[in-house]
Amino acid sequence: MNPYEYIDTHRDAFLEELIELLRIPSISTMSEHNGDVHRAAEWIADHLKTIGMEQVEIVETQRHPIVYAEWLGAPGKPTLLIYGHYDVQPVDDPEGHWKSDPFEPVIRDGNLYARGATDDKGQTFAQMKAVQALLASGEMPVNVKFVIEGEEESGSDSLYPFVDANAERLAADLVVISDTGMKSLDEPSIVYGLRGIVYMEVEVRGPQHDLHSGTFGGVVHNPAQALVEILAKLHDEQGRITVPGFYDRVIVPDAEERAELAKTPLREEQLRRDTGVPQSWGEAEFAPHERTGIRPTLEINGLVSGWTGQGTKTVLPAKAMAKVSCRLVPEQDAEEIYALVRDYVRALTPPTVTSEVRLLHHGRWAVVDVKSPEMQAAVEAFEFGFGKRPTFVREGGSVPIVGKFQSALNAPVVLMGFGLQDDNLHGPNEKFTLACFERGMKTLVKYYQLLGERA
């Protein structure tokens, strides 16, 4: 049977296997789940052996394992490096928004709900199943290498030195990644641009220990108040970032590129439906879809200070801390942006408190040539799998390893994402649409066939 028939025949079995993987709570940012992360790596490695990969290895690191596998049985054909990650985001659901256990997958209305369903276990699994279908049918048209990490959600600290140390082993003609999304089933799209990221902690300190707010309130500057005063000055009323020099390197795409991006607009009613917010916010001179793709951001990701437990405690806290991240666009440099934010926070800090900005991690932005042969083959594959020619979009999120692959391996990168905008990545009720799973596998099969034919 051909690979498409193989997928149709084994659809239910594939789904059960994915559910088994999703049950593993492989949360890389929480040390109490280190054992689960390792268990997920072992599951992935065992499964790669099962589908026919000839060399499979679990590479131990100082943190979480990297799974490497290869099948090089197509001499003279292109070699592809397929990247994915098996770690997932924390659940963090104090208000009970999840409708079911995040690690007990359920199917509702044609969607598979679980943490990691789309980001990125489901999409990585689609890659594995496409390779399995081609191998099982005896029609594998390319050579394949897998590198699947367990730290993408916590900075990929182990993967970067692994790539540097194994550049020859990882050498490929093309890197393929399924860790992005598209607008809808009826409106397929290919991501060609990803924003970079710089993640920081901002800490403000006042007294040497917590104080009684009745005794010292009004005479000691509350660090929590000082912190929010500083943070409030990082944007103006129009939503622009006020950090001096922040926009100096930003390149606004030309009219042709903006016209292509306008084919997949983010409409106000869609934003309200997907997020529940009353209306959009941000730079009015840029359309909503541009604000999430071609414009940089500065976001407050978390605030911690003082007493937050049940009941009352009239405390004036000794310190306050915020998690802050910036999404970066070409040609912004992460370390330069960190320095600009650090210096501006320092300048905004009143003499009544002290402040510190700590860099936690960063990653480079990436842009892929939409006119390359590899991207044009991807267009044909999406049109085959989804029945409509895809548009090109820029993704607001970050996959920092893309830039690393481009520089260290000197190989083009193609992003074959099958998630949808309402899949709730990083949020409650994350899902993977089953139609995307099936069409994604067949799209990937077609893509690899096209690459093999045109070698």
Secondary structure, DSSP 8 states (H G I E B T S, - for coil): --HHHHHHHTHHHHHHHHHHHHTS--BTT-GGGHHHHHHHHHHHHHHHHHHT-SEEEEE--SSS-EEEEEE---TTS-EEEEEEE--B-----TT---SS-TTS-EEETTEEESTTTTTTHHHHHHHHHHHHHHHHTT---SEEEEEEES-GGGT-TTHHHHHHHTTTTT--SEEEE---EESBTTB-EEEEEE-EEEEEEEEEE-SSS-EEHHHHBTTB--HHHHHHHHHHTTB-TTS-B-STTTTTT-----HHHHHHHTTS---HHHHHHHH--SS--S-TTS-HHHHTTTS-EEEEEEEEES--SSS---EE-SEEEEEEEEEE-TT--HHHHHHHHHHHHHHH--TTSEEEEEEEEEE--EE--TTSHHHHHHHHHHHHHHSS--EEEEESS--THHHHHHHHH---EEE---EETTS-TTSTT-EEEHHHHHHHHHHHHHHHHHHHHT-
